Amino acid sequence: MQIYTSRYANRSIEKYHLSVYGISLYHVRHKTAFKIEGYLKELAPTRDMFGLPYNIYRPKYLAILNKLGVDRIRELLLSVTDGKDVVLLCFEDLRKPDKWCHRRIFAEWWQEQTGEKVKELQEYE
């Protein structure tokens, strides 16, 4: 199973034939170009983290991931994807300068813990 990340507004996701799961606290309300198979709230930030600066947000989100652990997260992903490649989505448009989000914090953490790279899916217009 390969893990990717992206945002809900990436219309190119339908071309990749991946399992699609949101990792945002809130569900997407706009129509997407692809089917969202579900939401993994365990990987979402908490409500109190919204609006925090990166240097405070990051350790709080890492604490969530560390509490879950690699084995539990892998088990969770495998249980919903049956081993199929998956893309984890949230709202942020990381193409904008100085933008960051928890999906890339997750990607960095996952690679540090497992050695498995989590790529951001490109957007094609």
Backbone as ProteinMPNN parsed JSONL, in Angstrom:
{"seq_chain_A": "MQIYTSRYANRSIEKYHLSVYGISLYHVRHKTAFKIEGYLKELAPTRDMFGLPYNIYRPKYLAILNKLGVDRIRELLLSVTDGKDVVLLCFEDLRKPDKWCHRRIFAEWWQEQTGEKVKELQEYE", "coords_chain_A": {"N_chain_A": [[0.843, -1.178, 0.0], [0.695, 2.072, -0.997], [0.927, 5.356, 0.251], [-0.492, 8.503, -0.349], [-0.847, 12.099, -0.369], [-3.148, 14.88, -0.62], [-5.38, 17.529, -1.667], [-8.881, 18.255, -1.243], [-9.824, 19.69, -3.447], [-8.341, 18.91, -5.632], [-8.7, 18.061, -8.758], [-7.491, 16.142, -10.292], [-7.272, 13.766, -8.966], [-9.078, 11.723, -9.589], [-7.913, 10.453, -11.755], [-5.968, 8.795, -10.786], [-6.857, 6.423, -9.574], [-7.19, 5.559, -6.811], [-7.789, 4.609, -3.365], [-9.779, 6.838, -1.565], [-9.639, 9.004, 1.081], [-10.697, 11.261, 3.559], [-8.909, 13.243, 5.891], [-9.611, 15.251, 7.503], [-11.096, 17.287, 10.045], [-13.624, 18.17, 9.5], [-16.166, 17.336, 7.112], [-15.961, 17.51, 3.549], [-17.809, 19.942, 1.797], [-18.344, 20.733, -0.734], [-18.91, 19.674, -4.123], [-16.966, 17.034, -5.375], [-14.583, 15.852, -7.837], [-14.356, 13.194, -7.7], [-15.017, 10.139, -5.909], [-15.33, 10.204, -2.46], [-14.338, 7.931, -0.178], [-14.517, 7.734, 2.534], [-13.903, 8.984, 5.896], [-11.132, 9.447, 7.974], [-11.105, 10.093, 10.97], [-9.399, 9.762, 13.073], [-6.928, 10.6, 12.204], [-7.177, 13.272, 11.929], [-6.744, 16.746, 12.829], [-7.399, 18.24, 16.062], [-10.207, 20.222, 17.12], [-9.396, 22.399, 18.704], [-6.931, 23.013, 17.694], [-7.07, 24.548, 15.424], [-6.073, 27.48, 13.781], [-3.748, 27.807, 15.205], [-0.272, 28.74, 15.391], [2.34, 27.33, 13.33], [4.576, 26.359, 14.823], [3.472, 25.667, 17.252], [1.281, 24.117, 16.595], [2.366, 21.887, 15.161], [3.84, 20.163, 17.093], [1.616, 19.388, 18.637], [0.048, 18.005, 16.795], [1.818, 15.97, 16.096], [1.875, 14.631, 18.517], [-0.634, 13.429, 18.51], [-0.295, 11.604, 16.398], [1.869, 10.074, 17.394], [0.688, 8.946, 19.65], [-1.229, 7.283, 18.477], [0.435, 5.658, 16.85], [2.522, 3.847, 14.516], [1.823, 1.157, 13.888], [-0.934, 0.992, 14.561], [-1.991, 2.964, 12.871], [-1.291, 1.961, 10.346], [-2.762, -0.418, 10.428], [-5.345, 0.657, 10.567], [-5.485, 1.989, 8.053], [-5.134, -0.211, 6.298], [-7.421, -1.642, 6.927], [-9.471, -0.184, 5.769], [-8.784, 0.069, 3.121], [-8.051, -2.352, 2.041], [-5.412, -2.852, 1.367], [-5.011, -1.461, -0.964], [-3.592, 1.312, -2.791], [-3.663, 4.571, -1.32], [-5.047, 7.857, -0.953], [-4.791, 10.587, 1.178], [-6.761, 13.199, 2.281], [-7.117, 16.767, 2.784], [-8.059, 20.212, 3.261], [-6.257, 22.34, 2.572], [-4.508, 24.375, 0.202], [-1.554, 23.769, -0.912], [0.013, 24.822, -2.856], [0.229, 27.476, -2.661], [2.329, 30.098, -1.511], [4.021, 29.83, 1.637], [2.116, 28.2, 2.849], [0.955, 25.505, 4.867], [0.088, 22.277, 6.2], [-1.608, 19.696, 8.106], [-1.558, 17.286, 6.717], [0.883, 17.075, 5.416], [2.578, 17.149, 7.56], [1.9, 14.724, 8.655], [2.864, 13.131, 6.534], [5.663, 13.557, 6.646], [6.194, 12.583, 9.227], [5.374, 9.897, 8.931], [7.252, 8.975, 7.057], [9.616, 9.301, 8.536], [9.147, 7.458, 10.572], [8.737, 5.009, 9.266], [10.251, 4.851, 6.954], [9.003, 4.95, 4.553], [8.11, 6.849, 1.827], [5.774, 9.486, 1.517], [4.054, 10.854, -0.951], [2.974, 14.009, -2.281], [0.194, 14.386, -4.3], [0.294, 15.55, -7.599], [-1.286, 18.361, -9.16], [-3.191, 18.67, -12.02], [-4.296, 20.786, -14.478]], "CA_chain_A": [[0.0, 0.0, 0.0], [1.38, 3.367, -1.061], [0.115, 6.455, 0.779], [-0.311, 9.821, -0.954], [-1.668, 13.157, 0.212], [-3.589, 15.923, -1.536], [-6.487, 18.332, -1.145], [-10.184, 17.901, -1.815], [-10.06, 20.392, -4.709], [-7.475, 18.384, -6.691], [-9.54, 17.341, -9.715], [-6.699, 15.083, -10.92], [-7.287, 12.541, -8.154], [-9.848, 10.667, -10.264], [-7.046, 9.784, -12.728], [-4.993, 7.934, -10.108], [-7.479, 5.154, -9.172], [-6.769, 5.301, -5.443], [-8.773, 4.744, -2.299], [-9.778, 8.263, -1.224], [-10.123, 9.224, 2.439], [-10.446, 12.543, 4.18], [-8.331, 13.239, 7.244], [-9.963, 16.551, 8.067], [-12.091, 17.205, 11.105], [-14.93, 18.398, 8.882], [-16.362, 16.752, 5.784], [-15.997, 18.453, 2.44], [-19.199, 20.275, 1.484], [-18.509, 20.977, -2.168], [-18.846, 18.49, -4.986], [-15.617, 16.693, -5.811], [-14.516, 15.151, -9.12], [-14.07, 11.801, -7.372], [-15.781, 9.65, -4.762], [-14.633, 10.1, -1.183], [-14.807, 6.667, 0.386], [-14.76, 7.872, 3.965], [-13.082, 9.923, 6.66], [-10.358, 8.843, 9.052], [-11.06, 11.154, 11.985], [-8.249, 9.521, 13.951], [-5.769, 11.318, 11.656], [-7.533, 14.689, 11.818], [-6.39, 17.583, 13.977], [-8.519, 18.529, 16.948], [-10.819, 21.542, 16.929], [-8.629, 23.436, 19.395], [-5.68, 23.274, 16.974], [-7.295, 25.486, 14.328], [-5.576, 28.835, 13.971], [-2.478, 27.849, 15.922], [0.911, 28.853, 14.54], [2.978, 26.053, 13.001], [5.48, 25.888, 15.877], [2.653, 25.108, 18.331], [0.423, 23.109, 15.959], [3.112, 20.681, 14.773], [4.007, 19.195, 18.187], [0.316, 18.867, 19.054], [-0.375, 16.988, 15.829], [2.728, 14.831, 16.25], [1.444, 13.89, 19.71], [-1.753, 12.586, 18.066], [0.266, 10.503, 15.614], [2.672, 9.222, 18.276], [-0.222, 8.191, 20.507], [-1.785, 6.213, 17.643], [1.542, 4.786, 16.473], [2.587, 3.336, 13.144], [1.084, -0.103, 13.731], [-2.383, 1.27, 14.573], [-2.335, 3.712, 11.658], [-1.229, 1.023, 9.22], [-3.924, -1.298, 10.579], [-6.512, 1.457, 10.198], [-5.461, 2.173, 6.598], [-5.365, -1.498, 5.642], [-8.803, -2.076, 7.16], [-10.409, 0.513, 4.883], [-8.338, 0.048, 1.721], [-7.673, -3.708, 1.638], [-4.065, -2.822, 0.816], [-4.951, -0.619, -2.165], [-2.981, 2.617, -2.578], [-4.63, 5.494, -0.739], [-4.719, 9.281, -0.849], [-5.366, 11.21, 2.361], [-7.095, 14.557, 1.851], [-7.63, 17.848, 3.621], [-8.498, 21.368, 2.483], [-5.254, 23.361, 2.259], [-3.854, 24.457, -1.105], [-0.137, 23.936, -0.601], [0.714, 25.49, -3.952], [0.362, 28.875, -2.26], [3.512, 30.3, -0.67], [3.898, 29.863, 3.101], [1.023, 27.351, 3.334], [1.32, 24.202, 5.435], [-1.075, 21.609, 6.777], [-1.316, 18.47, 8.843], [-1.315, 16.114, 5.851], [2.318, 16.986, 5.146], [3.201, 16.768, 8.828], [1.714, 13.273, 8.675], [3.77, 12.53, 5.542], [7.027, 13.604, 7.198], [6.231, 11.671, 10.364], [5.293, 8.522, 8.419], [8.539, 8.628, 6.464], [10.584, 9.165, 9.629], [8.844, 6.258, 11.352], [8.698, 3.77, 8.475], [11.113, 4.907, 5.776], [8.144, 4.979, 3.369], [7.829, 8.215, 1.403], [4.385, 9.835, 1.221], [4.134, 11.928, -1.931], [1.825, 14.889, -2.539], [-0.236, 14.209, -5.684], [0.312, 16.749, -8.431], [-2.57, 18.819, -9.707], [-3.121, 18.995, -13.443], [-5.502, 21.548, -14.879]], "C_chain_A": [[0.887, 1.24, 0.0], [0.41, 4.432, -0.558], [0.51, 7.741, 0.066], [-1.126, 10.829, -0.149], [-2.061, 14.142, -0.877], [-4.694, 16.719, -0.857], [-7.775, 17.956, -1.88], [-10.405, 18.523, -3.197], [-9.178, 19.904, -5.861], [-8.303, 17.502, -7.623], [-8.805, 16.169, -10.363], [-6.78, 13.753, -10.179], [-8.019, 11.407, -8.859], [-8.995, 9.872, -11.252], [-6.133, 8.738, -12.093], [-5.547, 6.581, -9.665], [-6.991, 4.693, -7.798], [-7.982, 5.221, -4.523], [-8.656, 6.173, -1.792], [-10.421, 8.459, 0.145], [-9.748, 10.611, 2.93], [-9.82, 12.352, 5.554], [-8.526, 14.612, 7.879], [-11.024, 16.344, 9.141], [-13.501, 17.339, 10.537], [-14.986, 17.767, 7.502], [-16.368, 17.861, 4.741], [-17.46, 18.693, 2.067], [-19.426, 20.53, 0.004], [-18.401, 19.662, -2.933], [-17.402, 18.265, -5.417], [-15.695, 15.901, -7.125], [-14.313, 13.649, -8.931], [-14.906, 11.419, -6.158], [-14.876, 9.596, -3.535], [-15.201, 8.882, -0.472], [-15.091, 6.744, 1.878], [-13.813, 8.886, 4.584], [-12.4, 9.176, 7.795], [-10.121, 9.92, 10.107], [-9.882, 10.985, 12.935], [-7.022, 10.31, 13.503], [-6.033, 12.809, 11.479], [-6.992, 15.464, 13.023], [-7.624, 17.766, 14.863], [-8.994, 19.959, 16.724], [-9.985, 22.66, 17.556], [-7.307, 23.781, 18.703], [-5.848, 24.298, 15.851], [-6.796, 26.878, 14.69], [-4.271, 28.937, 14.728], [-1.317, 28.054, 14.951], [1.602, 27.488, 14.413], [3.807, 25.515, 14.164], [4.736, 25.344, 17.096], [1.811, 23.948, 17.797], [1.17, 21.791, 15.742], [3.313, 19.712, 15.936], [2.688, 18.609, 18.692], [-0.153, 17.769, 18.1], [0.529, 15.756, 15.91], [2.36, 13.99, 17.472], [0.273, 12.966, 19.373], [-1.22, 11.363, 17.326], [1.06, 9.54, 16.489], [1.795, 8.386, 19.199], [-0.853, 7.022, 19.738], [-0.706, 5.185, 17.304], [1.407, 4.233, 15.061], [1.724, 2.092, 12.964], [-0.418, 0.133, 13.676], [-2.809, 2.008, 13.311], [-2.306, 2.793, 10.444], [-2.428, 0.077, 9.253], [-5.21, -0.584, 10.152], [-6.592, 1.624, 8.681], [-5.752, 0.871, 5.857], [-6.809, -1.961, 5.798], [-9.796, -1.398, 6.222], [-10.028, 0.409, 3.41], [-8.068, -1.343, 1.18], [-6.313, -3.728, 0.943], [-3.904, -2.007, -0.45], [-4.257, 0.701, -1.822], [-4.048, 3.627, -2.183], [-4.108, 6.926, -0.807], [-5.503, 9.836, 0.334], [-5.542, 12.693, 2.08], [-7.443, 15.486, 3.003], [-7.864, 19.049, 2.706], [-7.397, 22.265, 1.935], [-4.66, 23.231, 0.856], [-2.389, 24.778, -0.862], [0.67, 24.53, -1.746], [0.934, 26.962, -3.631], [1.573, 29.028, -1.339], [3.146, 30.364, 0.819], [2.712, 29.072, 3.645], [1.594, 26.037, 3.858], [0.026, 23.564, 5.947], [-0.665, 20.287, 7.408], [-1.042, 17.276, 7.935], [0.161, 15.958, 5.537], [3.11, 16.724, 6.427], [3.083, 15.257, 8.984], [2.722, 12.603, 7.745], [5.206, 12.48, 6.062], [7.181, 12.601, 8.342], [6.247, 10.217, 9.891], [6.634, 8.093, 7.828], [9.614, 8.444, 7.538], [10.395, 7.852, 10.379], [9.043, 4.966, 10.563], [9.728, 3.71, 7.344], [10.33, 4.967, 4.474], [7.784, 6.422, 3.032], [6.344, 8.375, 1.071], [4.42, 11.051, 0.3], [2.842, 12.717, -1.98], [1.456, 14.708, -4.012], [-0.245, 15.551, -6.419], [-1.093, 17.078, -8.896], [-2.358, 19.217, -11.155], [-4.415, 19.676, -13.835], [-6.071, 21.012, -16.164]], "O_chain_A": [[1.72, 1.426, 0.887], [-0.774, 4.416, -0.893], [1.694, 8.034, -0.103], [-1.985, 10.454, 0.649], [-1.407, 14.236, -1.917], [-4.918, 16.608, 0.348], [-7.748, 17.414, -2.985], [-11.102, 17.942, -4.029], [-9.265, 20.442, -6.965], [-8.574, 16.342, -7.316], [-9.447, 15.285, -10.931], [-6.391, 12.72, -10.723], [-7.622, 10.248, -8.739], [-9.323, 8.725, -11.556], [-5.585, 7.887, -12.793], [-4.765, 5.668, -9.401], [-6.455, 3.596, -7.644], [-9.063, 5.704, -4.859], [-7.546, 6.671, -1.607], [-11.589, 8.128, 0.349], [-8.623, 11.072, 2.737], [-10.159, 11.419, 6.282], [-7.711, 15.067, 8.682], [-11.751, 15.351, 9.136], [-14.444, 16.713, 11.021], [-13.973, 17.675, 6.809], [-16.736, 19.002, 5.024], [-18.256, 17.754, 2.027], [-20.565, 20.544, -0.462], [-17.862, 18.674, -2.433], [-16.704, 19.21, -5.783], [-16.742, 15.355, -7.472], [-14.12, 12.92, -9.904], [-15.438, 12.285, -5.464], [-13.793, 9.013, -3.574], [-16.399, 8.812, -0.199], [-15.821, 5.915, 2.421], [-13.036, 9.55, 3.897], [-13.023, 8.371, 8.488], [-9.076, 10.569, 10.13], [-9.419, 11.956, 13.534], [-6.17, 10.652, 14.323], [-5.195, 13.527, 10.934], [-6.807, 14.9, 14.102], [-8.748, 17.479, 14.45], [-8.259, 20.795, 16.199], [-9.885, 23.749, 16.992], [-6.638, 24.74, 19.089], [-4.859, 24.857, 15.377], [-7.07, 27.384, 15.778], [-3.732, 30.033, 14.884], [-1.374, 27.591, 13.811], [1.462, 26.618, 15.273], [3.743, 24.321, 14.457], [5.329, 24.623, 17.898], [1.649, 22.928, 18.466], [0.676, 20.719, 16.093], [2.988, 18.534, 15.794], [2.649, 17.458, 19.126], [-0.679, 16.741, 18.528], [0.051, 14.626, 15.802], [2.518, 12.769, 17.456], [0.192, 11.85, 19.887], [-1.635, 10.234, 17.588], [0.937, 8.324, 16.342], [2.127, 7.239, 19.499], [-0.995, 5.921, 20.268], [-0.917, 3.982, 17.456], [0.313, 4.167, 14.5], [0.976, 1.99, 11.991], [-1.108, -0.453, 12.841], [-3.862, 1.716, 12.743], [-3.205, 2.845, 9.605], [-3.037, -0.195, 8.218], [-6.051, -1.158, 9.461], [-7.653, 1.423, 8.09], [-6.526, 0.856, 4.901], [-7.358, -2.599, 4.9], [-10.844, -1.965, 5.912], [-10.868, 0.639, 2.54], [-7.873, -1.504, -0.024], [-6.088, -4.529, 0.036], [-2.795, -1.869, -0.965], [-4.329, 1.158, -0.681], [-5.188, 3.557, -2.643], [-2.905, 7.176, -0.731], [-6.701, 9.597, 0.479], [-4.593, 13.372, 1.687], [-7.977, 15.074, 4.033], [-7.863, 18.897, 1.485], [-7.603, 22.903, 0.902], [-4.352, 22.133, 0.39], [-2.03, 25.933, -0.632], [1.88, 24.722, -1.62], [1.751, 27.62, -4.275], [1.812, 28.177, -0.482], [2.096, 30.886, 1.195], [2.337, 29.26, 4.802], [2.592, 25.53, 3.346], [-0.994, 24.235, 6.102], [0.468, 19.828, 7.262], [-0.356, 16.341, 8.348], [0.65, 14.836, 5.404], [4.192, 16.14, 6.379], [4.034, 14.589, 9.391], [3.361, 11.62, 8.123], [5.882, 11.46, 5.924], [8.168, 11.868, 8.415], [7.03, 9.404, 10.383], [7.096, 6.978, 8.071], [10.429, 7.526, 7.449], [11.368, 7.21, 10.773], [9.464, 3.952, 11.118], [10.036, 2.63, 6.84], [10.927, 5.028, 3.399], [7.217, 7.134, 3.861], [5.74, 7.515, 0.43], [4.776, 12.149, 0.728], [1.758, 12.179, -1.753], [2.313, 14.859, -4.883], [-0.737, 16.554, -5.902], [-1.96, 16.212, -9.009], [-1.464, 20.0, -11.476], [-5.504, 19.179, -13.544], [-7.078, 21.522, -16.655]]}, "name": "protein", "num_of_chains": 1, "seq": "MQIYTSRYANRSIEKYHLSVYGISLYHVRHKTAFKIEGYLKELAPTRDMFGLPYNIYRPKYLAILNKLGVDRIRELLLSVTDGKDVVLLCFEDLRKPDKWCHRRIFAEWWQEQTGEKVKELQEYE"}
